[in-house]
Amino acid sequence: MLLLSTSTPAHHHSLKVTLLKAHKEGNTPTQAVMSGWARALSLAAVLVVMACLVPAATASLHAEETLASQFAEFKQKHGRVYGSAAEEAFRLSVFRANLFLARLHAAANPHATFGVTPFSDLTREGAQPPWSACRPSWASISGIPWNGRARGGAPRGGKPAPTTNGTDSARRVGN
């Protein structure tokens, strides 16, 4: 919709004629109303936007090629063979996400080294060691610390360990 706030009846008539002429020629109303300089300016704006998008698209393609080559190198180095194309695509997406996280951590801590590891194609759940499933939950051990000693400091089924001063009062604090 065109809004002309300071137009005259003569201007309305010429605008109607221009729009009717554009309709007969198959042009849109916008094309009909735009003057030569406005068309040139809009064309220049489109060219500037495209000039900005081409390097971004090229960089994106280069990043994908780099990612694909890094993933191929990773698979060869660590002997990874996936059972299907779907599994490989999934592992590539996990690899991409883990590499992104590594870059974030590297940016946050420049003194540390982050990058591709033998676990780069594993999810957080998949990277758990096999023995972690055997570890009891905190609820099931109800207060027994990981050092294998009961709350009083005595090993399970044994006597309290001797203290440095010969008494075991220091170990029984809190009972």
Summary of the structure (lengths in Angstrom):
residues: 175
radius of gyration: 35.7
end to end distance: 83.0
largest distance: 112.0
contacts: 331
relative contact order: 0.04
helix: 56%
strand: 1%
